[in-house]
């Protein structure tokens, strides 16, 4: 992502240089005085450029593609704000100095709306990321248990053990993945029972079927509690 941001920054720098060259060239060649109106418009556009680069930085510095996808909205919103400010700023740079207050008000309103919109988008992105992290934590127990149950099938030495492993795997696989702090007790029991079941399968003992039944009963009880808590 850092390399891509570097490329983006080069493009941004070229656009800023072009804006500066065009602005000052047009002003000087048309006899336009570099008055307060000019610098108000110029400053507003430059601020929008800097804000757009900061938004792009936050987006490209995401530590995963998923977070980058969430942050793409920052780039699009800041880009739209930059275009709007570029148009308004250019018009402000052209108006007579006696009407500079019009440019100040217009640029302040648009720049303020630009900042508020980007800030709200950033807050929304953070809220989504926090929700994702919470869901990931809540589903971790069943996801890991499913992976363990699937890998355990490879240790089954006979048909009884294979059938027991398959039964446990299916019970876990189709369980509600979302957990709850109130389920910590029964989930701890499930973990202990699964550990005993795993040892039984790996050591080819005779109680694997019985442990599988007990484990499935606990899983069923856990799922019923999950449903009741929703």
ABEGO torsion letter per residue (X at the ends): XAAAAAAAAAAAAAAAAAAAAAAAAAAAAAGBBBBAAAAAAAAAAAAAAAAAAAAAAAAAABABAAAAAAAAAAAAAAAAAAAAAAAAAAAAAABBAAAAAAAAAAAAAAAAAAAAAAAAAAAAAAAAAAAAAAAAAAAAAAAAAAAAAAAAAAABABAAAAAAAAAAAAAAAABBABBBAAAAAAAAAAAAAAAAAAAAAAAGBAAAAAAAAAAAAAAAAAAAAAAAAX
